[in-house]
Amino acid sequence: MKILQVNNTMNIGGIESFIMNVYRKIDKEKYEFIFLTYNNEKYYFEDEILELGGSILRISNPNKVSIFRHVKELYNAIKESKADVVHCHTHFNCAYVLLAAKLAKVPIRISHSHSTYALLEKNPLKKIKRAIARVLINNLSTERFACSQEAGKALYKRKDFIVIPNGIDISKYKYNEEARKKLRKELNIDKNELVIGHVGRISKVKNHSFLIDVFSRLLKLNQNCKLVLIGDGEKNLVDELKKQITKLNIEDKVIFLGNRNDTYNLLNALDIFVFPSIYEGIPLALIEAQCNGLPIIASDIISKEVKITDCLFFYSLEKKEEEWADFIYKHKDNKRIDTLKEVSKSNYSIEKAIDILKKYYK
């Protein structure tokens, strides 16, 4: 069965990581994955995709061509793929993907919502455009998926949908004391330092600027701290964050690690995981951090469905930076807890996600 996975990129990110988690584990004798992306560039996961036997198709960025040309390119790529299933992860852009798939007579057309950002939209014109896209998505998809109840409602409104939990390979994220000692030595982190960590693409939605301000205030409560940022993003945003860090005079306290393929290992070096996102679906990073048993502080805008252990605490983004710093400091002595059994019983194993997907692919 040929499955065409449609996403903007195949760089490191929550959606991309979920797709790759599925691809690594799914039976490749029965399912062939073809990846359709926008932009002509090499992506982070490209080499691994090819090594696993997958293929990649590219078309123009939809923001740089007309709607007519975008649909035409989608149609041609879908026909070229000979897909039995089109599985689209591009949120409202799924409308065009599903239209092209319908024209190409693909029998199974899936839209997959991974975010709640539509709930925050206030621009009247964008609201109208998204309402039209929503009608197309609801009528052209043969199946509607979402990573959470909130993400489903954001894209489909009152239409029915199936929740597919963002599964991970749970065993990889178990806490490892030896790995902790080795990593902290490599990163030049003293054994007594309090390490605040964050995993996520550097983008406005992840709220890194706010996190850095919170960290600078935390340093007033405890100078013996470091902030570790795992992930990369747009160069201008990274540059802005580095200027902010310089202005606050905390360059020696912040470690940028960029994109890494060993996040499961790096979590061992952290003491507290902080995640102040402005909106999210079900962030994989929070599932992974809970597997590791880390104390976690996350913004309360995130779906409560993500909480599967007692190590995760929510805090309001309406609170000031000083209050966030106080809240984090209050949890500084929280110990890691063994959460593997709890997580294993949840729906967040990649095997469970694959079982659901296979049911609907057929």
C-alpha positions in Angstrom: 0.0 0.0 0.0 1.4 3.4 -1.0 0.9 6.1 1.6 1.7 9.7 0.5 2.6 11.7 3.6 2.1 15.5 2.9 3.8 18.0 5.1 5.5 21.4 4.7 9.0 20.0 5.5 10.7 17.0 6.9 13.0 19.0 9.3 13.0 18.4 13.0 9.6 19.3 14.5 6.7 17.7 16.3 4.7 16.7 13.2 7.8 15.4 11.4 9.0 13.5 14.5 5.6 11.8 14.8 5.6 10.8 11.1 9.2 9.4 11.4 8.3 7.5 14.6 5.5 5.8 12.6 7.7 5.2 9.6 10.5 3.6 11.6 8.2 1.0 13.2 5.6 0.3 10.5 5.9 -2.9 8.4 7.7 -1.7 5.2 6.8 -5.0 3.4 3.2 -3.9 3.6 3.4 -0.1 3.6 5.4 2.2 1.3 5.8 5.8 2.5 6.3 8.6 0.0 6.9 12.1 1.4 5.5 15.2 -0.4 7.1 18.4 0.8 7.1 22.1 -0.2 10.4 23.9 -1.2 13.4 22.5 -3.0 15.8 21.9 -0.1 17.4 19.0 1.7 15.6 18.2 4.9 16.9 16.9 8.2 15.2 13.5 8.0 15.9 13.1 4.2 18.9 10.7 4.5 17.1 8.5 7.0 13.9 8.4 4.8 16.0 7.2 1.9 17.9 4.6 4.0 14.5 3.2 5.2 13.4 2.8 1.6 11.1 5.8 1.3 11.1 8.5 -1.4 10.6 12.2 -1.5 8.6 14.4 -3.9 8.9 18.2 -3.9 6.7 21.0 -5.2 6.7 24.8 -5.0 6.0 26.6 -1.7 2.2 27.4 -1.9 2.9 30.9 -0.5 4.9 31.7 -3.7 2.6 30.4 -6.4 -1.1 30.9 -7.3 -3.7 28.6 -5.8 -4.4 27.2 -9.3 -0.7 26.3 -9.8 -0.5 24.8 -6.3 -3.4 22.5 -6.9 -2.0 21.5 -10.3 1.4 20.7 -8.8 -0.3 18.7 -6.0 -2.4 16.8 -8.6 0.7 15.9 -10.7 2.7 14.8 -7.6 -0.2 12.7 -6.4 -0.6 11.0 -9.8 3.2 10.4 -9.9 3.2 8.8 -6.5 0.3 6.3 -7.5 -0.8 6.7 -3.9 -3.5 4.5 -2.4 -3.8 6.9 0.6 -3.0 10.6 0.9 -2.4 11.6 4.5 -2.1 15.3 4.9 -0.6 17.2 7.9 -0.7 20.8 6.6 -3.7 22.0 8.6 -5.8 24.4 6.6 -3.7 23.8 3.5 -5.1 20.3 3.6 -8.1 21.7 1.6 -6.0 22.0 -1.5 -4.2 18.7 -1.0 -7.5 16.9 -0.5 -9.0 18.6 -3.6 -6.1 17.5 -5.7 -6.3 13.9 -4.2 -10.0 13.8 -5.0 -9.3 14.9 -8.6 -6.6 12.2 -8.8 -9.2 9.7 -7.6 -7.3 8.6 -4.5 -9.8 6.5 -2.5 -8.5 7.3 1.0 -7.9 11.0 1.8 -6.9 11.8 5.4 -6.6 15.3 7.0 -4.7 15.4 10.3 -4.8 18.3 12.7 -1.8 18.8 14.9 -2.4 22.2 16.4 -4.9 24.5 18.1 -3.7 27.8 16.6 -6.9 28.4 14.6 -8.7 29.0 17.9 -6.5 32.1 18.5 -7.1 33.7 15.1 -8.7 37.2 15.3 -8.1 38.5 11.7 -11.6 38.6 10.1 -10.3 37.9 6.5 -8.2 35.0 7.7 -11.2 33.7 9.6 -13.3 33.7 6.4 -10.5 32.0 4.4 -10.2 29.3 7.0 -14.0 28.8 7.2 -14.0 28.1 3.5 -11.0 25.7 3.8 -12.7 24.0 6.7 -15.8 23.2 4.5 -13.5 21.8 1.8 -11.6 19.7 4.4 -14.7 18.3 6.0 -16.3 17.4 2.7 -13.2 16.1 0.8 -11.6 14.0 3.5 -12.6 10.4 3.9 -11.1 10.4 7.4 -10.4 13.2 9.8 -7.6 12.7 12.4 -6.4 14.9 15.2 -3.7 14.7 17.9 -6.1 15.8 20.6 -9.7 16.8 21.2 -8.8 20.5 21.1 -6.8 20.2 17.9 -9.7 18.3 16.2 -12.2 21.0 17.2 -9.9 23.7 16.0 -9.8 22.3 12.5 -13.1 20.5 12.1 -15.4 22.4 14.4 -18.4 20.1 15.1 -17.6 17.3 12.6 -16.5 13.9 13.9 -12.9 13.0 14.0 -10.6 10.3 15.3 -7.9 11.1 17.9 -4.5 9.5 17.0 -2.2 10.0 20.0 1.3 11.3 19.1 3.1 8.1 19.9 6.8 7.7 20.8 9.2 4.8 21.3 8.7 4.9 25.1 11.7 2.7 26.1 14.2 5.1 24.6 13.3 7.9 27.1 13.9 6.0 30.4 16.1 8.0 32.7 19.8 7.0 32.7 22.0 8.1 35.5 25.3 7.2 33.8 24.2 9.2 30.7 23.5 12.2 32.9 27.0 12.2 34.4 28.6 11.9 31.0 26.5 14.6 29.3 26.9 17.1 32.1 30.6 16.7 31.9 30.6 17.1 28.1 28.4 20.3 28.4 30.6 21.7 31.2 27.8 21.6 33.7 28.6 21.3 37.4 26.9 18.4 39.2 25.3 21.0 41.6 24.0 23.3 38.9 20.2 23.5 38.3 19.6 22.9 34.6 16.5 24.3 33.0 15.8 22.7 29.6 13.6 23.2 26.6 13.1 21.2 23.4 11.4 22.7 20.4 11.9 24.5 17.1 12.9 28.2 17.6 9.7 29.9 16.5 7.3 32.5 17.9 4.8 29.9 19.1 7.4 28.2 21.4 7.8 31.5 23.3 11.6 31.3 23.7 12.0 35.1 24.3 9.6 34.8 27.3 11.5 31.7 28.5 14.8 33.6 28.5 13.3 36.5 30.4 11.9 34.0 33.0 15.4 32.4 33.2 17.1 35.7 33.8 14.8 36.3 36.8 15.4 32.8 38.0 19.1 33.6 38.2 18.2 36.3 40.8 16.9 33.5 43.0 19.7 31.1 42.2 22.9 32.0 40.4 23.9 28.4 40.1 21.6 27.7 37.0 22.0 27.0 33.3 19.5 27.0 30.5 19.8 24.4 27.7 17.9 25.0 24.5 17.6 22.0 22.1 16.3 22.9 18.7 16.9 25.3 15.8 14.8 27.6 13.7 14.8 30.7 11.5 18.1 32.5 11.6 16.6 35.9 12.4 14.8 34.5 15.4 17.9 32.8 16.7 19.9 36.0 16.3 17.2 37.9 18.2 17.4 35.5 21.1 21.2 35.7 21.2 21.0 39.5 21.3 18.5 39.3 24.1 20.8 37.0 26.0 23.7 39.4 25.5 21.6 42.3 26.6 20.7 40.4 29.8 24.4 39.6 30.3 23.7 35.8 30.7 25.8 34.4 27.8 27.7 32.1 30.0 24.5 30.7 31.4 22.7 29.7 28.2 23.6 26.7 26.0 22.3 26.4 22.4 22.5 22.8 21.2 20.6 23.2 17.9 19.0 20.3 16.2 19.9 17.0 17.8 18.9 13.4 17.1 19.7 12.3 20.6 17.1 14.3 22.5 16.1 11.1 24.4 19.6 11.1 25.9 19.9 14.9 26.5 16.9 14.9 28.7 19.0 13.0 31.3 21.2 16.1 31.8 18.2 18.3 32.7 16.7 19.0 36.1 13.5 20.9 35.1 11.8 21.1 31.7 10.0 24.4 30.9 7.6 24.7 28.0 5.8 28.1 27.8 4.2 27.6 24.3 1.5 30.1 23.1 -0.4 27.2 21.5 0.1 23.5 20.7 -1.6 20.3 19.8 -0.1 17.5 21.8 3.6 18.3 21.9 5.8 15.2 21.6 8.4 17.0 23.7 6.1 16.9 26.8 5.4 13.2 26.3 9.1 12.5 26.0 10.0 14.5 29.1 7.3 12.7 31.1 8.8 9.4 30.0 12.1 10.6 31.5 10.4 11.5 34.7 11.5 15.1 34.7 9.7 17.8 36.6 7.9 19.8 33.9 6.4 23.3 33.9 4.2 24.0 30.9 1.8 26.7 29.8 -1.8 26.0 30.7 -2.9 26.8 27.1 -1.7 23.3 26.2 -4.4 20.5 26.1 -4.7 18.7 29.4 -4.8 15.5 27.5 -1.0 15.7 27.4 -0.8 15.1 31.2 -0.2 11.4 31.8 2.0 11.6 34.9 2.3 13.5 38.2 5.6 15.2 37.1 3.8 17.7 34.8 2.5 21.0 36.2 0.6 23.7 34.3 1.0 27.5 34.8 -0.7 30.4 33.2 0.9 32.6 30.5 -1.1 35.5 32.1 1.4 35.3 35.0 4.4 37.6 34.8 8.0 36.4 34.2 8.8 36.9 37.9 5.9 34.7 38.9 7.0 32.0 36.4 10.5 32.2 37.9 9.1 31.8 41.4 7.0 28.8 40.3 10.0 27.1 38.7 12.1 27.8 41.8 9.4 26.3 44.0 9.8 23.0 42.1 13.6 23.0 42.0 13.9 20.2 44.5 11.4 18.0 42.8 12.9 14.6 42.2 12.6 12.6 39.0 10.0 9.9 39.3 9.8 6.5 37.5 6.9 7.1 35.0 7.6 4.4 32.5 4.7 2.1 33.6 2.2 5.1 33.6 3.3 6.2 30.1 3.2 2.6 28.8 -0.4 2.3 30.0 -1.4 5.5 28.2 -2.1 5.8 24.5 1.2 7.4 23.7 3.2 4.4 22.6 4.0 4.5 18.9 2.8 0.9 18.5 -0.7 1.9 19.5 -0.7 4.8 17.1 0.4 2.6 14.3 -2.4 0.0 15.0 -5.0 2.8 14.7 -3.4 4.2 11.5 -3.3 0.8 9.8 -7.0 0.3 10.5 -7.9 3.4 8.6 -5.3 3.0 5.9 -7.1 -0.2 4.9 
